[in-house]
Amino acid sequence: MKIISAKYILTCNEEFEILENHAICFDEKIIDIDTLNSLKQKYKEAEFIELPKNSVILPGLINTHLHLEFSANKTSLNYGSFLPWLNSVIEKRDELLKNSTEHIKRALKTLQKSGVTTFGAISSFGEEIELCKKSPLRTYFFVEILGSRPDAVDLLFEDFKHRLRACEDLEDERLIPAISIHSPYSTHPILAKNALDIARKFGYVVSTHFMESKAEREWLDSGSGEFCEFFNNFNPNSKPINSPLDFIELFSGCKTLFTHCTQAKKSEIEKIKSQNGSITHCAVSNRLLGVGRLKIEEIDESILNLGTDGLSSNISLNLWDEMRMALMLHNDIDLNELSKKLLKMATINGAKALNLEAGEISKGKFADFIVCELDSSVENLAQNLILQTKFVKESYIKGERC
């Protein structure tokens, strides 16, 4: 049992309470929150951790959507529009995957140094699983399935099950199996249904890309647009294999993160919410791929969480960088209010999306928290944390210092 105190404790709870000159008593979970003197009187045997006077404690950050596999990318891919980027990924894929181990190690180190305590790894091939297993961070390992050709469904599903079993064999409290359905334009509904049946049976969290581009919108709505030429290169006379609302319906009964959603209609957002789903915002990726701005001011804050996507569509995996960019991108929202919203998206909302008992400084939650050093007034604390923080001073996961 330990006690740690700080000038500010930013709880990131629903009310976004900020506690001044308080302390936390914890082991694997948070036991109590009170003044330092009160906790020392109540828990006399607890070890005391002394922090600098300008310290701020807040929940560990949660990056809900991250592709590690293309971490070698810097200047190999084409930005500005979705289809040119996608074509460049296909063209450069083998080159970027080659000797990627050191790049993935550096990516994981960036996550740790910047205060991420939990992240969602979207895995197409499964090669990064051993590195995730060795990381001190909690990883939701989303084993991905995709493929639109009916004649390949059985083969693709067997490959998916093989990769999922490999993840299940390594499962522990910090490596959690999860499932990713790539997207409505790339995943045959039979494949999606079979994988989602597994998710329901074992209670796995699910992730999917949804309405990421105008090209996807046009293709799914009318079988027109840029995707016509793209799919005809692989299968002449291709047609959409899912409708948007039918695709969302496939996820009924699954805890699902719908990523991007920049081109989603209001009715689709409402259906996601009605199915207890959430929406993952990847602000930088959306800008670099030219897919439009997610209008977070029009979406129920409680279902929004935050991801960086991968280095195939971002220049940084640092969630503070992502929040800073989001502050600039969403320039019509009050700066202080947006700062609070983004911090909740990166903590409590991410935890809810993943069914994780963390993401807030609250009794009974996992003792996942980070320590920053910052001189700031309480009124501007959220804003200044985002503007000034690059790396954190300390990280704790289930009460253990990383």
Secondary structure, 3 states (H helix, E strand, C coil): CEEEEEEEEECCCCCCCEEEEEEEEECCEEEEEECHHHHHHHCCCCEEECCCCCEEEEECEEEEEECCCCCCCCCCCCCCCHHHHHHHHHHHHHHHHCCCHHHHHHHHHHHHHCCEEEEEEEECCCCCHHHHHHCCCEEEEEEEECECCHHHHHHHHHHHHHHHHHHHHCCECCEEEEEEECCCCCECHHHHHHHHHHHHHHCCCEEEEECCCHHHHHHHHHCCCHHHHHHHCCCCCCCCCCCHHHHHHCCCCCCEEEEECCCCCHHHHHHHHHCCCEEEECHHHHHHCCCCCCCHHHCCHHHEEECCCCCCCCCCCCHHHHHHHHHHHCCCCCHHHHHHHHHHHCCHHHHHHCCCCCCCCCCCCECCEEEEECCCCCCCHHHHHHHHCCCCCEEEECCEEC
